[in-house]
Amino acid sequence: MKGRVTFNTDRCKGCGLCVSVCPVKLIELDKSVVNAIGYNPAYPAYPDKCIACTNCAIMCPDTVITVERLDD
Amino acid sequence: MTVIFQKTKGLTDTPFTYCPGCTHGIIHRLVAECLEELDILDRTVAIASVGCSVMSYEFFNCDAIQAAHGRAPAVATGVKRVLPNKIVFTYQGDGDLASIGTGEIVQAAHRGENITVIFVNNAIYGMTGGQMAPTTLPGQITTTSPYGRDVSKQGEPIRMSELMAQIPGAAYIERVMTADPVSVRKAKRAIKKAFEIQKNGGGFSMIEILSSCNIGWGLSPVDSLKYIKEDMAAYFPLGVFKDKGAAQ
């Protein structure tokens, strides 16, 4: 199953919980960016790996993440 | 393309005021998702407590009242008795519920009030700077127990779910945690069940949720989840402590 994660970057507090629970390790904290509230936000570094498991969105404390399932 | 996860309508667009990685945000979302899925959002009244969750009335997309410290179950009693068709829940931390509000929560359960209590246990007073709470674990270091909690002087941590399960008026008591995606899914099922019980007039329900306070504990957000799973869950066992519906 393929999926796509999108991040509401300006709400992200860079806690890294999504990074820790992603089974395919596609999320990273973007150290080159500081967002509107002063954190290094999470972003999908390897978006093609997404399997639409929603683990990241379930553990996100700030409801930053939206997950879509890509139909074949 | 199907959206399988997005922000629930049960939450407002106001950004949470919680620290990065605080699982209060997860628990807020679970409660809001349950309210939306049970289609009770328009007739729910939230009772905010005092503590980190003092601003929760800004975040839940339903009516809300902010109660005095520890008195949320008393305010909930009043709302529920005057407006019995409303779904009333309190959202309280361990400093609020297990310390200053112990009297109110015990008496509300004794009266068998048809309300739901969301009890967030993070073993510390987070908002005031990480002091020792009644739920602080033995040996745990806080700003007021710098050498670790000494049970010979400060006593054992209070297990609220076990205590509340002894009360005849309580209908449903369960303890869950927010340490990983699996336990968060289980926590949502517990919260939903509690609201269903209230919706069906089943009586008093309380869901205790083991939560993190990474700033107060001095751990990273990811290490805090490990602390919940390995240390907190060892002292506060998970499970259903009372289910009146199943017993009948």
Interface residues (C-beta under 8 A of the other chain):
Chain A: G3 R4 R11 K13 G14 C15 G16 L17 S20 V21 I37 Y39 A52 T54 N55 A57 I58 M59 C60 P61 D62 T63 I65 T66 V67 E68 R69 L70 D71
Chain B: M1 T2 V3 I4 F5 Q6 K7 T8 L11 P15 F16 Y18 C19 P20 G21 C22 T23 H24 G25 I26 R29 D180 P181 V184 R185 S220 P221 V222 L225
